Amino acid sequence: MEFGRHDRWRLPTAVKVLIAGGFGAGKTTMVGAVSETRPLRTEEALTQAGAQVDDLSGVERKLATTVAMDFGRITLRNDYMLYLFGTPGQERFWFVWDELALGALGAVVLADTRRLEDCFPSVDYFEKRDQPFIVALNCFEGSDPFTVGQVRSALGLEPGIPVVRCDARRRDSGREVLITLMEHAMRRGVAPVGTMS
C-alpha cells in the first residue's frame, strides 16, 4: 500500500503519534529533529538526588530528562499532520503514558542498542493495548552492531511489526520512521481519521 494521496487542495488530517522508549534512547532528540515548529520540552536537569534511581550506564553525558512529554509537529506529504508526543522514559513518570496514549494512532518505540532492555516496557505497553507500533533502532556511535533480526528476536516481536534503523538526530531519518509507522498502522486497518482526542 502506498502512503499518501498528494492532493494539494485537501487539508491534512490530524494524527496523534507517540515516541516512546527507554531513558536516554533519543526521544527528545527525535521530536526536536523532525518537528516543523519549535518543540515543547518538559526537561529537568538530572541531579545528585536522582543518582540512586537513574541508571546512566551508556548515557553518561546525559544532563536532563523529560518529566512529562515532548511535543512537536510534522506534515507528511501534505496528507497528514502528525502531532508527536514524546513519552518520559523513566519508570517513575510512566503514569503519564495512559493520558498521552489516548487517541494515538500508534507509536514509535525508539531503542538504543547499548541498552536494549530499556525498551522492553514500551513494547509490552503497546502490545497489551493492541496499538500499532514499530521499533526504530537509534544507531548511536559506539552502539553494538546488532542486526534487525537479532533485535526482533531479543524483543520477541511478531513478524509483522517493522524494525528499522534510524539516526534520531537527522530529520530525514526520523521522517522515514514516521512514514513506516503510518504505513504499518494502515496495513493493520487503523484509519488515521479522527484520531486526535
C-alpha positions as CSV (number, residue, x, y, z in Angstrom):
1,M,0.0,0.0,0.0
2,E,1.5,3.4,-1.0
3,F,1.4,6.1,1.6
4,G,-0.1,9.5,0.7
5,R,-2.5,10.8,-1.9
6,H,-0.7,14.0,-2.9
7,D,-3.9,16.1,-3.0
8,R,-2.7,19.6,-2.6
9,W,-6.2,21.1,-2.1
10,R,-7.2,18.9,0.9
11,L,-6.3,20.0,4.4
12,P,-4.1,17.5,6.2
13,T,-5.6,15.0,8.6
14,A,-4.5,15.5,12.2
15,V,-2.9,12.3,13.7
16,K,-1.5,11.8,17.1
17,V,1.7,9.7,17.4
18,L,3.7,8.7,20.4
19,I,7.5,8.5,20.5
20,A,8.3,6.1,23.3
21,G,11.3,4.1,24.6
22,G,13.7,3.9,27.5
23,F,15.6,6.5,29.4
24,G,18.2,8.2,27.1
25,A,17.1,6.4,23.9
26,G,16.8,9.7,21.9
27,K,13.0,10.5,22.1
28,T,13.5,14.3,22.8
29,T,16.2,14.4,20.1
30,M,13.9,12.8,17.5
31,V,10.9,15.0,18.3
32,G,13.2,18.1,18.0
33,A,14.8,16.9,14.8
34,V,11.6,16.3,12.8
35,S,9.4,19.0,14.2
36,E,8.4,21.8,11.8
37,T,7.8,24.0,14.8
38,R,9.8,24.8,17.9
39,P,9.3,21.7,20.0
40,L,7.8,21.9,23.5
41,R,10.1,20.2,26.0
42,T,9.5,19.4,29.7
43,E,13.0,18.6,30.6
44,E,14.6,19.0,34.0
45,A,18.3,18.7,35.0
46,L,19.5,15.4,36.3
47,T,20.6,15.9,39.9
48,Q,22.5,14.0,42.6
49,A,19.2,13.2,44.3
50,G,18.2,11.1,41.3
51,A,21.5,9.3,41.0
52,Q,20.1,6.3,43.0
53,V,17.3,5.7,40.5
54,D,18.7,7.0,37.2
55,D,21.0,4.4,35.6
56,L,23.3,6.4,33.4
57,S,25.3,3.4,32.0
58,G,25.8,4.1,28.4
59,V,24.4,7.6,28.6
60,E,26.9,9.2,31.0
61,R,26.8,12.6,29.1
62,K,23.0,12.9,29.6
63,L,22.3,16.1,31.6
64,A,18.5,16.4,31.6
65,T,15.4,14.1,31.4
66,T,11.8,14.5,30.2
67,V,9.4,14.6,33.1
68,A,6.1,15.0,31.3
69,M,6.3,14.9,27.5
70,D,7.9,16.4,24.4
71,F,5.7,17.8,21.7
72,G,6.3,18.6,18.1
73,R,4.5,18.6,14.7
74,I,5.4,17.4,11.2
75,T,3.3,17.3,8.0
76,L,3.8,14.2,5.8
77,R,3.2,14.6,2.0
78,N,0.5,17.2,2.6
79,D,-1.9,14.5,3.7
80,Y,-1.2,14.1,7.4
81,M,-0.2,16.5,10.1
82,L,1.4,14.3,12.8
83,Y,1.3,15.6,16.4
84,L,4.3,14.0,18.1
85,F,4.2,13.2,21.8
86,G,7.5,12.0,23.3
87,T,6.9,10.0,26.5
88,P,9.1,10.2,29.6
89,G,11.4,7.2,29.7
90,Q,11.9,6.7,33.5
91,E,9.6,4.4,35.4
92,R,8.6,7.0,37.9
93,F,7.0,9.0,35.1
94,W,5.1,6.2,33.4
95,F,1.8,7.2,34.9
96,V,1.7,9.9,32.2
97,W,1.7,7.3,29.4
98,D,-2.0,6.4,29.6
99,E,-3.0,10.0,29.1
100,L,-0.6,10.5,26.3
101,A,-1.8,7.3,24.5
102,L,-5.4,8.4,24.4
103,G,-6.4,8.8,20.8
104,A,-3.0,8.0,19.4
105,L,-2.8,6.2,16.0
106,G,0.3,4.3,17.1
107,A,3.8,4.6,18.4
108,V,7.5,4.5,17.5
109,V,9.5,2.6,20.2
110,L,12.9,4.1,20.0
111,A,15.6,1.6,21.0
112,D,19.2,2.2,22.0
113,T,21.1,-1.0,21.2
114,R,23.5,-0.2,24.1
115,R,20.6,-0.5,26.5
116,L,18.1,-2.6,24.5
117,E,16.4,-4.0,27.7
118,D,15.2,-0.4,28.4
119,C,12.7,-0.6,25.5
120,F,11.0,-3.8,26.8
121,P,8.4,-1.9,28.9
122,S,7.4,0.2,25.9
123,V,7.0,-2.9,23.6
124,D,4.9,-4.6,26.4
125,Y,2.8,-1.5,26.9
126,F,1.8,-1.2,23.2
127,E,1.3,-4.9,22.8
128,K,-1.1,-5.0,25.7
129,R,-3.1,-2.1,24.3
130,D,-3.1,-3.8,20.8
131,Q,-1.9,-0.4,19.5
132,P,0.2,-0.3,16.3
133,F,3.9,0.3,16.9
134,I,7.2,-0.1,15.2
135,V,10.7,-0.4,16.7
136,A,13.3,2.1,15.5
137,L,16.9,1.3,16.3
138,N,18.7,4.6,17.1
139,C,22.2,4.0,15.8
140,F,24.5,5.8,18.2
141,E,28.2,5.9,17.7
142,G,29.7,3.0,19.6
143,S,26.5,1.1,19.8
144,D,26.5,-2.6,19.4
145,P,26.1,-3.7,15.8
146,F,23.0,-5.9,16.3
147,T,21.2,-7.0,13.2
148,V,17.5,-6.2,12.8
149,G,16.8,-10.0,13.2
150,Q,18.7,-10.2,16.4
151,V,16.8,-7.2,17.9
152,R,13.4,-8.7,16.7
153,S,14.3,-12.0,18.4
154,A,15.5,-10.3,21.6
155,L,12.3,-8.3,21.9
156,G,10.1,-11.3,20.9
157,L,8.3,-9.2,18.2
158,E,5.5,-10.6,16.0
159,P,6.7,-11.0,12.4
160,G,4.6,-8.1,11.1
161,I,6.0,-5.4,13.4
162,P,8.5,-3.4,11.4
163,V,12.0,-2.9,12.9
164,V,14.0,-0.1,11.2
165,R,17.4,1.6,11.7
166,C,17.5,5.4,12.2
167,D,19.5,8.3,13.4
168,A,17.3,10.3,15.8
169,R,19.4,13.4,15.2
170,R,18.5,13.5,11.5
171,R,15.2,14.9,10.2
172,D,15.1,12.8,7.1
173,S,15.7,9.6,9.1
174,G,13.0,10.4,11.7
175,R,10.6,11.3,8.9
176,E,11.1,7.9,7.2
177,V,10.5,6.2,10.6
178,L,7.2,8.1,10.9
179,I,6.2,7.1,7.4
180,T,6.9,3.5,8.2
181,L,4.6,3.8,11.3
182,M,1.8,5.3,9.2
183,E,2.1,2.5,6.6
184,H,2.1,-0.1,9.3
185,A,-1.0,1.3,11.0
186,M,-2.8,1.4,7.7
187,R,-1.9,-2.2,6.9
188,R,-3.4,-3.1,10.3
189,G,-6.6,-1.3,9.3
190,V,-6.2,1.6,11.7
191,A,-7.6,4.7,9.9
192,P,-5.8,8.0,10.6
193,V,-9.1,9.9,10.6
194,G,-10.4,11.5,13.8
195,T,-7.5,10.0,15.8
196,M,-6.9,13.2,17.9
197,S,-8.6,13.1,21.2
